[in-house]
Amino acid sequence: KTGDLLDKSKFGVKVDSAEVVNLLKEGKLDLYNINGKKLSYDSFFKPTAYMEAECFLLGKKELGLLYAAGELAPYSEGATYVVIHLK
C-alpha cells in the first residue's frame, strides 16, 4: 500500500546516491520536501557515501527515495525525497 517502506530492488530500481545527484543536476529527477513542496537542487548538497535511501510507494508507477534532512537540501526543509518513475 502507498506510504509503506519497501525494498527498492524488488522493483528493479538500482540507484546509488551519486547517480541520484547526477540525475538531479540534469533535471531528470524531481526533489520534494516531506510536505510535497517541489525544491530546486543545489549541487552544494551531496548525500554521504554510506547513506542508503529508504524507498516508499507513491502510486502505481512511482517510488519515492527518502533522504534525511540536510542530505539533498537545506536542513530547514526537513527530510526530502526524489521521485522514481517506474516502467
C-alpha positions as CSV (number, residue, x, y, z in Angstrom):
1,K,0.0,0.0,0.0
2,T,1.2,3.5,-0.6
3,G,3.4,5.1,2.1
4,D,4.9,1.8,3.3
5,L,8.7,1.5,3.2
6,L,9.8,-1.0,0.6
7,D,12.9,-2.8,-0.8
8,K,13.6,-0.9,-4.0
9,S,15.4,-3.9,-5.5
10,K,12.1,-5.7,-5.7
11,F,11.1,-3.0,-8.3
12,G,14.3,-3.3,-10.3
13,V,15.4,0.1,-9.1
14,K,19.2,0.3,-8.8
15,V,20.1,3.9,-8.0
16,D,23.0,4.9,-5.8
17,S,23.5,8.4,-4.2
18,A,26.0,9.5,-6.9
19,E,23.5,8.7,-9.6
20,V,20.7,10.5,-7.8
21,V,22.9,13.6,-7.6
22,N,23.7,13.4,-11.3
23,L,20.1,13.0,-12.3
24,L,19.0,15.9,-10.1
25,K,21.7,18.1,-11.7
26,E,20.4,17.1,-15.1
27,G,16.9,17.8,-14.1
28,K,15.8,14.2,-14.7
29,L,14.6,13.7,-11.2
30,D,12.3,15.9,-9.1
31,L,13.1,16.8,-5.5
32,Y,10.5,17.4,-2.8
33,N,10.4,18.1,0.9
34,I,8.3,15.8,3.0
35,N,5.3,18.2,2.7
36,G,5.3,17.7,-1.1
37,K,6.9,21.1,-1.9
38,K,9.0,20.9,-5.0
39,L,12.6,22.0,-4.4
40,S,15.4,23.2,-6.6
41,Y,18.5,21.1,-6.2
42,D,21.7,22.9,-5.2
43,S,24.9,21.0,-6.0
44,F,26.3,22.0,-2.6
45,F,24.3,19.2,-1.1
46,K,25.6,15.7,-1.6
47,P,24.4,12.6,0.2
48,T,27.0,10.9,2.3
49,A,28.6,7.9,0.5
50,Y,27.4,5.4,3.1
51,M,23.8,6.7,3.1
52,E,21.1,4.4,1.7
53,A,17.8,6.0,0.8
54,E,14.6,4.4,2.1
55,C,12.0,3.6,-0.6
56,F,8.3,4.1,-0.4
57,L,5.4,3.7,-2.9
58,L,3.8,6.9,-4.1
59,G,1.4,5.4,-6.6
60,K,1.1,2.7,-9.2
61,K,4.0,3.9,-11.2
62,E,6.1,5.9,-8.8
63,L,8.5,5.2,-6.0
64,G,9.9,7.8,-3.6
65,L,13.5,7.6,-2.4
66,L,13.6,9.2,1.1
67,Y,16.6,11.1,2.3
68,A,17.4,12.5,5.8
69,A,17.3,16.3,6.4
70,G,20.4,18.0,5.1
71,E,21.3,15.3,2.6
72,L,19.8,16.9,-0.6
73,A,18.5,20.3,0.6
74,P,19.0,22.7,3.5
75,Y,18.3,21.1,6.9
76,S,15.4,23.5,7.3
77,E,13.5,21.7,4.5
78,G,13.5,18.6,6.6
79,A,13.5,15.1,5.1
80,T,13.4,15.1,1.3
81,Y,12.6,12.6,-1.4
82,V,13.1,12.1,-5.1
83,V,10.5,10.5,-7.4
84,I,11.4,7.5,-9.5
85,H,9.0,6.7,-12.3
86,L,8.6,3.0,-12.9
87,K,8.1,1.5,-16.4
